[in-house]
Amino acid sequence: MPNSDDNRLGGRIARYARVGTAVGGLAARFAGQRVLGIPLERERHAAELRLALGGLKGPLMKVAQLLSTIPDALPREYVQELSQLQADAPAMGWPFVKRRMASELGPAWHTRFKSFERTAAAAASLGQVHKAVALGGRALACKLQYPDMASAVEADLRQLGLIFSLFERTDSAISTRQIQAEIGARLREELDYEREAKQSRLYAAMLADTPGVHVPPVVPELSTRRLLTMEWVEGRRILDFVAENPDARNELAINMFRAWYVPLYEYGVIHGDPHLGNYTVRPDRSINLLDFGCIRVFPPRFVKGVIDLYDALRTGNEEKAVEAYRTWGFASPSKELVDVLNIWARFVYAPIMEDRTRAIEETNGSHYGRETAAKVHAELRRVGGVEVPREFVFMDRAAIGLGSVFLHLKAEVNWYRLFQEMIRNFDVNVLATRQTAALKAQGLPLPE
């Protein structure tokens, strides 16, 4: 059976027409601003852009989520409006579900389930989830990919590149070339549900001995490249749970901290989607980790660089800081650039610098990192700008995204002790050996 969702020319052209019209309006306004001096009303045009794109499923939603935690990749007005796209795209109907299930599991697909709910339990950026019951009685979550997603990814990435280039012409503080490359690579990976199944099993193995964290098992016989079936796990949304159990804030924050950073410091792997919707809470206050489409595997030397920079900031060792930035991919950073990067690094590392209980941020109460990001952006423009390395993109996203989650939780924890617990026995060679074994066991590629 031919794959109806291949990266088809027709699908790309239709997507280009819809997205291109919206982005073309942005380009025209920028031209007016640069050539004729016509002021660009960012908030109004950002709202127009969202309305023009409303109802389009897929990558733009995911891109908005990514950009919201990469400071200053795009102006805040556009990120805020694009992030609302998810609410504009309802789930696909039953005719689509039947076609998709038949194409993935065969025309008699329904005989492989005791029951299958027609209405989606959740609609996300690249697919929707239906609850089902296996023949043996086990509750299942079936994630179906939306149609023509390969075409949508390529069309949206091309237009995203245009948006980035337009902003770079008026603001040279950050070169987004590597940001675009990294987002593109991760989005293309997310289309492969067979890969996501492997990544889910990887997380189950990495977190097997970590208390307070659960990874639902994959059901391989009911999974394909565009259908991922996992065990359904019961749980409540984090903020709903905390609203009724405010004393659970710190315990949940600690569980999430471990869910994120045990894989990083022991295996060099990080979950690339710090979105509150990807976690639910069990009655015993342990958490379910639900989505594994976007992960980032780092070379062991990069993880060592994360710890080296922490040590450099604590001890004032400038040479060690420079070497850490080189390891992260900042080629030959000048002293001026290092000083600017250190402003951001000191902010990100601040919660783990002192041995005391504290909130994740003690200033900027409602907007994690915004004031610091604005200061760094202005300084980068002053020193001539910087090209953000690819590997830095998701490391930065993890720190800011997870910090925002902790901010929502209003957690007050001794982050220093949690971090020291993570890195106490860190050895880059041990990490390399452990990482290689874990990735090979799941048939996943090693980092370059």
KAVENRA-V856066 format. One record per residue. PSI is psi as a letter, one per 20 degrees, with the letter a starting at -180 (NA if undefined). OMEGA is omega as a letter, one per 20 degrees, with the letter a starting at -180 (999 if undefined). D_LAST is the distance of its C-alpha to the last C-alpha in whole Angstrom. Layout:
# KAVENRA-V856066
<<PSI:OMEGA:D_LAST> <PSI:OMEGA:D_LAST>>
This chain:
# KAVENRA-V856066
<<p:r:35> <q:a:33> <o:a:31> <i:a:33> <k:r:30> <r:a:28> <m:a:26> <q:r:30> <g:a:32> <g:r:35> <g:r:32> <g:a:31> <g:r:34> <g:a:35> <g:r:33> <g:a:33> <g:a:36> <g:a:36> <h:a:34> <h:r:34> <g:a:38> <g:a:37> <h:r:34> <h:r:37> <h:r:39> <g:r:37> <g:r:36> <g:r:40> <h:r:41> <h:r:38> <g:r:40> <h:r:43> <g:a:42> <g:a:41> <g:a:44> <i:a:47> <j:r:46> <p:a:46> <p:r:45> <o:r:42> <n:a:43> <g:a:39> <g:a:40> <g:a:43> <h:r:40> <h:r:37> <g:r:40> <h:r:41> <g:r:37> <g:a:37> <h:r:40> <h:a:39> <i:a:36> <p:a:38> <i:r:37> <p:r:34> <q:r:32> <c:a:28> <h:a:25> <h:r:28> <g:a:28> <g:r:25> <g:r:24> <g:r:27> <g:a:26> <g:a:23> <h:a:24> <i:a:27> <j:r:25> <n:a:23> <p:r:26> <j:r:27> <h:r:25> <q:r:28> <q:a:32> <h:a:33> <h:a:36> <h:r:33> <g:a:31> <g:a:34> <g:a:35> <h:a:32> <i:r:32> <i:a:35> <h:a:34> <h:a:33> <i:a:37> <i:a:38> <n:r:37> <r:a:39> <q:r:37> <q:a:38> <r:a:41> <h:r:42> <g:r:42> <g:a:39> <g:a:38> <g:r:40> <g:a:39> <g:a:35> <h:r:36> <h:a:38> <h:a:35> <h:a:33> <j:r:35> <r:a:38> <h:r:41> <k:a:42> <h:a:40> <h:r:42> <i:a:43> <j:r:40> <q:r:41> <h:r:44> <q:a:44> <o:a:41> <p:a:42> <h:a:43> <p:a:42> <p:r:38> <h:r:38> <q:r:35> <p:a:34> <a:a:30> <h:a:28> <i:a:27> <r:r:29> <q:a:32> <p:r:33> <p:r:36> <p:r:38> <r:r:39> <p:r:41> <r:r:40> <h:r:42> <i:r:42> <i:a:43> <p:r:39> <p:a:39> <q:r:35> <o:a:33> <o:r:32> <o:a:30> <p:r:31> <p:r:29> <q:a:31> <q:r:32> <k:a:30> <h:r:27> <g:r:25> <g:a:27> <g:a:28> <g:a:24> <g:r:24> <g:a:27> <h:r:27> <h:r:23> <g:r:25> <h:r:28> <h:r:26> <h:r:25> <g:r:28> <g:r:29> <g:a:26> <h:r:28> <g:a:31> <h:a:31> <h:r:29> <h:a:32> <i:a:34> <o:a:32> <j:a:29> <g:a:28> <p:r:25> <p:a:23> <j:a:21> <g:a:19> <h:r:16> <g:r:17> <g:a:18> <g:a:15> <g:r:14> <g:r:17> <g:a:17> <g:a:14> <h:r:15> <g:r:18> <h:r:17> <h:a:16> <i:r:19> <i:a:21> <n:a:20> <h:r:22> <h:r:21> <g:r:18> <h:r:19> <g:r:22> <g:a:19> <h:r:17> <g:r:21> <h:r:21> <g:a:18> <h:r:20> <h:r:23> <g:a:22> <h:a:21> <j:a:24> <h:a:26> <j:a:28> <o:a:28> <q:r:31> <j:a:32> <p:r:29> <p:r:29> <o:a:27> <p:a:29> <q:r:28> <q:r:27> <n:a:30> <h:a:28> <i:r:31> <k:a:32> <q:r:28> <a:a:27> <h:a:24> <j:r:27> <p:r:29> <o:a:27> <p:r:30> <r:r:30> <p:r:33> <p:r:35> <p:a:35> <q:r:38> <r:a:37> <q:r:38> <q:a:36> <g:a:36> <h:r:38> <g:a:41> <g:a:41> <h:r:41> <h:r:44> <i:a:46> <m:a:44> <h:r:44> <i:a:43> <i:a:40> <g:a:38> <h:r:37> <g:r:36> <h:r:34> <g:r:32> <g:r:31> <g:r:30> <h:r:28> <g:a:27> <h:r:26> <h:r:24> <g:a:22> <i:r:21> <g:r:21> <h:a:18> <g:a:16> <i:r:18> <h:a:18> <i:a:15> <k:a:12> <p:r:13> <q:r:16> <p:a:18> <j:a:18> <n:a:22> <m:a:24> <p:a:27> <h:r:30> <i:a:31> <j:a:28> <q:r:30> <r:a:33> <p:r:36> <r:r:37> <h:a:41> <j:r:40> <j:r:38> <r:a:34> <q:r:32> <p:r:30> <p:a:27> <h:a:27> <p:a:24> <k:a:21> <h:a:20> <n:r:17> <r:r:15> <p:r:12> <p:a:9> <q:r:8> <q:a:7> <h:a:10> <h:r:11> <g:r:11> <g:r:14> <h:r:16> <h:r:16> <g:a:18> <h:r:20> <h:r:21> <h:r:22> <g:r:24> <h:a:26> <g:r:26> <h:r:28> <h:a:30> <i:a:31> <k:a:31> <n:a:29> <h:a:28> <g:r:26> <h:r:23> <g:r:23> <g:a:22> <h:r:19> <g:r:18> <h:r:18> <g:r:16> <h:r:13> <i:r:13> <j:r:13> <o:a:17> <p:r:17> <l:a:21> <p:r:22> <r:r:26> <g:r:28> <g:a:30> <g:r:26> <g:r:25> <h:r:29> <g:r:28> <h:r:25> <h:r:27> <g:r:29> <g:a:27> <g:r:25> <h:r:28> <g:a:29> <g:a:26> <i:a:27> <g:a:30> <h:a:31> <j:a:29> <h:a:31> <q:a:35> <m:r:36> <q:r:38> <p:a:38> <r:r:37> <r:a:36> <h:r:33> <p:a:34> <j:r:38> <a:r:38> <l:a:38> <g:a:39> <i:a:38> <n:a:35> <o:r:32> <i:a:31> <g:a:33> <g:r:35> <g:r:32> <g:r:30> <g:r:33> <g:r:33> <g:a:30> <g:r:30> <g:r:33> <h:r:32> <h:r:29> <h:a:31> <h:a:33> <j:r:31> <j:r:29> <r:a:27> <q:r:23> <o:a:20> <p:r:18> <q:a:14> <g:a:12> <h:a:11> <h:a:15> <g:a:16> <h:r:16> <g:r:16> <g:r:19> <g:a:20> <g:a:20> <g:a:23> <g:a:25> <g:a:25> <h:r:26> <h:r:28> <h:r:30> <g:r:30> <h:r:32> <g:r:34> <h:r:35> <i:a:36> <k:a:38> <q:r:37> <o:a:38> <q:r:36> <n:a:35> <h:r:31> <g:a:31> <h:r:32> <g:a:30> <g:r:27> <h:r:28> <h:a:28> <g:a:24> <j:a:23> <g:a:26> <k:a:25> <p:r:21> <o:a:19> <h:r:16> <h:r:16> <g:r:18> <g:a:15> <g:r:12> <g:a:15> <g:a:16> <g:a:13> <g:a:12> <g:a:16> <g:a:16> <g:r:13> <h:a:14> <h:a:18> <j:a:17> <k:r:15> <q:a:12> <q:r:9> <q:r:6> <q:r:4> <NA:999:0>>
